[in-house]
Amino acid sequence: MSLPSLVVVAIVASVAGAAAARLARARRRRGGEPEPRDAEAGRAFQALALSRLGEAVVGVDTSFAIRAWNQAAERLYGWTAAEVVGRSVHDVFPTETPDGGGTREIAERLAALRQVHTAARRRRKDGTWFDAEISIAAVEDGRGRVTGWVGIHRDVTEQKRREEAIRAAEAKIDLLTSVAPAGIFQTDGRGSLTFVNDQLCALTGLPPERLRRGWLRAIHRGDRARVAREWKEAWAQGRAFRAELRFGRGDDVTWVYVCAMPLRNAEGGTRGGVGVVTDVTEARRVKERLACAERLASLGTLSSGMAHEVNNPLASVMANLSFIAAEVQGRDELADAADAAREAQGAAARVARIVRELQAVAGPRGEAGPLDLRAAVHGALEIVPEALKRRAGLALDLGEVPPVAASEQQAERILYHLLANAFQAIPDERAGRGEVRARTRTAPDGRAVVEIEDDGRGIAAEHLHRIFDPFFTTRAVGQGTGLGLSVCHGLVRVLEGEMEVESRLGKGSTFRVVLPAAAVPGEEPAAAPAPAGADAAPPAVEWAA
């Protein structure tokens, strides 16, 4: 490693200054005339020092006339010593400095500072320009008087090109990492973050400073121990780290996939690593929806065959139970048998209802003429048991909606299950004081929207992703089949619509069904007229429990 420019030039200046001081002392001893031997030795020493330096050395006197010019200077500028010694540097060095100055400006700075380190562009003898780095220091005699200046001149053209290429590459990397749709990070050998891009900060919700202090804090508490263990094992074995994990707290999480590769040092150890973090939240949701759709499709295939096989013997069972109940009716000695027959009839009716719900999971589209969802809401309410409707007040806000391509049976079945669930969501201690709201409206994109809202128990966040699974229920055993929402979800999919749910535990739930408007030949889809008698009714009807 070479010495810094100013240190080198100071050494050269001190050598020249020492030689000048020796000459001055000799003059004083000899009455002003130096000894020839001393003068010759001083010049030889200076010449040797200059010739041994691999960098261009230029010495000038106080009038800035060139007095020393080594071989490296000849190679750098193209002038021989014989061509330049005695000439002014102002004539030999056409110069351009970054601040717009030239050789004269450098000379002015030297007079004030006695030492200058500067960058400049200089012209060679052949007319070509190069980028130079120049370090100049004063040469002083024994009394501290300036007798000249000595400078080290370096060609840094290639160095500047390399630096500019590095800066351009760094700028390109910064641009790529800033616009990359994934989080990017780098770690040292201990696993501490040394670089994070903006996207990673957005994914974690933490600023760079906090991530560098401890990136494990950004990981969900439920995944933290596993990720720390797997990371340590991967780095110890020198292999890639791959994991799917959550960022965030509680239920507000972002699922990500992390892939990090170790970087090796010369000894084969791990000196750090680089990694990419990709948001897979939506991909997981799509995967879960596809899995649910596959389960529903499988259930639909199974239920179609099972319903046929069950319905035939079930019809015979129910017919025979009706015959037995009629035979024992009114006979006191057979009162117990009559009660047993009625219980068996109720159980058989329940089996028949389950079979119908199974059939509805993959039920055919059927005749789907334009249907008014407001009429379907009223139709569904008619078949909700009165005992359920007494659990809460009902508010209807049935705004205009476009007709949808659904059969009356399909729409009423969807709304029946949603309304029944809403009434059942009111806890027993609030029975008669809860509220259920049914709303219809037109979405901004022209689709029909119906919402069923309650202020009941709500659904726990860990159950939200399973509520449309067949046979999944949070009710007590015997209080539900777990097929109602599966039926709704399956029918909505058949109708090419969407079903959404928003819920907070203890605050209630809102189920939203969005269906495409029915195409009317020859005209744009429009809202169907209100149900008969709707004009005479107020727009929002309160149904007290």
Secondary structure as GFF3:
##gff-version 3
##sequence-region A 1 545
A	DSSP	alpha_helix	5	29	.	.	.	ID=ss1
A	DSSP	alpha_helix	36	52	.	.	.	ID=ss2
A	DSSP	beta_strand	56	61	.	.	.	ID=ss3
A	DSSP	beta_strand	66	69	.	.	.	ID=ss4
A	DSSP	alpha_helix	71	77	.	.	.	ID=ss5
A	DSSP	alpha_helix	81	84	.	.	.	ID=ss6
A	DSSP	alpha_helix	89	92	.	.	.	ID=ss7
A	DSSP	beta_strand	95	96	.	.	.	ID=ss8
A	DSSP	alpha_helix	103	113	.	.	.	ID=ss9
A	DSSP	beta_strand	115	123	.	.	.	ID=ss10
A	DSSP	beta_strand	129	140	.	.	.	ID=ss11
A	DSSP	beta_strand	146	155	.	.	.	ID=ss12
A	DSSP	alpha_helix	157	179	.	.	.	ID=ss13
A	DSSP	beta_strand	183	188	.	.	.	ID=ss14
A	DSSP	beta_strand	193	196	.	.	.	ID=ss15
A	DSSP	alpha_helix	198	204	.	.	.	ID=ss16
A	DSSP	alpha_helix	208	213	.	.	.	ID=ss17
A	DSSP	three_ten_helix	215	218	.	.	.	ID=ss18
A	DSSP	alpha_helix	221	237	.	.	.	ID=ss19
A	DSSP	beta_strand	241	249	.	.	.	ID=ss20
A	DSSP	beta_strand	252	264	.	.	.	ID=ss21
A	DSSP	beta_strand	270	279	.	.	.	ID=ss22
A	DSSP	alpha_helix	281	328	.	.	.	ID=ss23
A	DSSP	three_ten_helix	332	334	.	.	.	ID=ss24
A	DSSP	alpha_helix	335	361	.	.	.	ID=ss25
A	DSSP	beta_strand	370	371	.	.	.	ID=ss26
A	DSSP	alpha_helix	373	383	.	.	.	ID=ss27
A	DSSP	alpha_helix	386	389	.	.	.	ID=ss28
A	DSSP	beta_strand	392	398	.	.	.	ID=ss29
A	DSSP	beta_strand	404	405	.	.	.	ID=ss30
A	DSSP	alpha_helix	408	424	.	.	.	ID=ss31
A	DSSP	three_ten_helix	428	430	.	.	.	ID=ss32
A	DSSP	beta_strand	434	442	.	.	.	ID=ss33
A	DSSP	beta_strand	448	454	.	.	.	ID=ss34
A	DSSP	alpha_helix	461	464	.	.	.	ID=ss35
A	DSSP	alpha_helix	484	494	.	.	.	ID=ss36
A	DSSP	beta_strand	498	504	.	.	.	ID=ss37
A	DSSP	beta_strand	508	515	.	.	.	ID=ss38
A	DSSP	beta_strand	540	543	.	.	.	ID=ss39
###
